[in-house]
């Protein structure tokens, strides 16, 4: 059994070689927003949800990415509304957000 019901990894990678990278889409800011939402909902901690930074997950060309484990679901997002939808639908209600899945 996993230590967390959901472990969410936000790629916050930065590159300096001209290639796309997740943090150019405010990945760190949106990760911070997600972490705050999870705390506000009382869903943080063992047995619940953990929000983490991740280095490059090698999918930056698909937009900013999030991986949710143990579900093995990968998402892309555009803005805070997308993050809120992932939290509400996937992390709270257990429904994959198909339109954001990659």
Buried (B, 14 or more C-beta within 10 A) or exposed (E): EEEBBBBBBBBBBEEEEEEBBBBEBBBBEBBBBBBEBBEEBEBBEEEBBBBEBBEBBEBBEBBBBBBBEEBEBBBBBEEBEBBBBBBBBBBBEEEBBEEBEE
